[in-house]
């Protein structure tokens, strides 16, 4: 035994792990796209492909179990208390849940990013005002705001979007401001200023692209919590109005029967989990693709 | 030779104040100099002597809101820039006067290719089609001797070495053919061989284009190599100014003498290197008289109370210094 041999084997092991991690990093993209496709396809085409009416059920068929648990192919994922097909409701619910989270995240994200850029770049009184608004927003319980809104304008899709936007913008503003504070001190920003770039140009061309990673990762990570927020609002009766299928609402409905008819809550819950997982993986993949330093790996 | 040509940039009695917790300080206090096309002025001084703030003042980019240019005049190519509008200033920055920063590692935006960054800088000042811009960018990279610029435009900053990045920064600064280039210690982050190459490159470009360079450094070796004129700054003021040869062979101000004494020499075998005793004065606690007086070996009672005027050398080579010691010599009091 020489003193070199253990190191050599360690090296090859490390090399193997590196190769493994590299192939793992490039591997998930196909399944991710399949998963995302499987989510978006039913959401867009629910009216065409859903086997049953998502709102009107057949009472005689109520609480039918899923197909491999004693049920039939008529209701592959079983039915709920009112005999509504769980599969059809998940398909229609995808439309509602995905559009609430995507629209809410876009509104909240754009608003928060712009305010965060302004606060971080210009500092001074703009920063002070925006950051105090962020503090106020974060201190205010979102459920309370939702209740106030629902009482004054009535529960609706728009109400949920407003609440989601209101909750999210502060997170973006704070995160983006922090990023901007560090990016604006880097020399390439000074260089841009020295070569006559305007504030707008510096913000959108030099600072925003360097903060984009953070924003994208934040956005994909939030889909899950937005769906859960929507569920919470619906559960309290101030979210999406009741007969409309929405994943959160379905989980809330199935909660009471979780012991006897687990499928009512389980499958929408599974849909939420898979969506969050798929979008997180997609976010990770996009972050790697957007970072020029990762291109050579 | 070129002494007859009018200066391209002329700075008179420039004063920049910075508000601090200890009250306002004059970071730049009555600095005057001028540079002719094709000439290089070196501004030397220790850290905190006001070199960098002077450079930023020339671009009107002093850190807001704490710092402010309070008086003086900067005439660039016949135009007073202290009163120019902000929009006009953006045209001037990068158009007529450019700057190279110290650290090439962070001077380039990591998420864009080299090409797009050179193009961006040119496009800010020149209207041209995308294809023309690309050609001009490749031309600019060729001029700073980036090998294979056609392929290099596709590269990201992290794919280049420090020296190459600093060349790209140079290409960006020179892309729209400015008349004045401010180089704020552009070679301190590079190793010596690369440093020498870079200085030669700047010199060559200067001979080609008649660029005026303001070279900020604390390295006398670089000054000797690069500069025609030197201004020595101490505590916000220029204490001595003149042709590089006179400054090196016949320094008039005790501070310049002391600085030159602190440079190790190759020829002599010195046991212990000279160092100036004490520390530069704090800006909020400036001596009433000469600012170098507390550290000066030749200080007289007068130095404590009154700031010395500027004396000009009788040789007629525009060699000036502010020191009371010169009062009793053939040097004559001058306005600047």
Interface residues (C-beta under 8 A of the other chain):
Chain A: X124 X186 X187 X188 X190 X191 X192 X193 X194 X195 X196 X197 X198 X201 X205 X206 X209 X210 X212 X290 X291 X292 X293 X295
Chain B: X59 X61 X65 X89 X90 X91 X92 X93 X94 X95 X98 X99 X101 X102 X103 X106 X107 X108 X109 X110 X111 X112 X120 X121 X124 X125 X156 X158 X169 X172 X173
